[in-house]
Amino acid sequence: MIRSGTAEKLVTALQRDGGRVLRFPCLAGETGSTIYEAHTAVRELILNGRALASPNVACSACHRLHLVVGLRTGG
């Protein structure tokens, strides 16, 4: 269950394209939140099993190699 509005916006931003992954500054920019709010939302999604963080992956928005967050696939 997603509780925060920022987490809902984050899911929407990541669902825009299949397999989309974003680093924290890009997540914050796309959701209109602060980096702190993005961290909190990502933590919520990871604890609920909805998201996964991966190190040294190219961000879908800025293409920088960094820690990125994406939605878990499958059931």
C-alpha positions in Angstrom: 0.0 0.0 0.0 1.4 3.4 -1.0 0.7 6.1 1.5 2.5 9.3 0.3 1.6 11.4 -2.6 5.3 11.7 -3.6 5.5 7.9 -3.8 2.4 7.9 -6.1 4.1 10.5 -8.3 7.3 8.5 -8.3 5.5 5.3 -9.5 3.9 7.4 -12.3 7.2 8.8 -13.4 8.8 5.4 -13.5 5.9 3.8 -15.4 6.2 6.3 -18.2 8.4 4.0 -20.2 9.0 0.3 -19.6 12.2 -0.4 -17.6 12.7 3.3 -16.7 15.3 4.0 -13.9 16.1 7.4 -12.4 18.6 8.8 -10.0 17.5 10.8 -7.0 17.9 14.3 -8.4 16.0 13.3 -11.5 13.3 11.7 -9.5 12.9 14.8 -7.4 12.8 17.0 -10.5 10.1 14.8 -12.2 7.9 14.6 -9.2 8.3 18.2 -8.1 9.7 17.2 -4.7 12.9 17.7 -2.8 15.6 15.1 -2.8 14.7 14.3 0.9 11.1 13.7 -0.1 12.3 11.5 -3.0 14.5 9.5 -0.7 11.5 9.0 1.7 9.2 7.9 -1.2 11.8 5.5 -2.5 12.3 4.0 0.9 8.5 3.5 1.2 8.4 1.8 -2.2 11.3 -0.5 -1.5 9.8 -1.5 1.9 6.5 -2.3 0.1 8.4 -4.4 -2.5 7.4 -2.0 -5.4 10.9 -0.6 -6.2 14.5 -1.7 -6.5 17.7 0.4 -6.3 20.7 -0.5 -8.5 24.2 1.0 -8.4 26.2 2.2 -11.4 23.4 2.2 -13.9 22.6 4.9 -16.5 19.7 7.1 -15.5 17.0 7.2 -18.1 16.7 11.0 -17.9 20.2 12.3 -17.7 22.2 9.2 -18.7 24.7 9.6 -15.8 26.0 6.4 -14.2 24.7 6.5 -10.6 22.5 4.8 -8.0 19.1 4.6 -9.7 15.7 3.4 -8.7 13.2 1.5 -10.9 10.0 -0.4 -10.4 10.2 -4.2 -9.7 8.9 -6.2 -12.6 6.9 -9.5 -12.4 4.7 -10.8 -9.7 
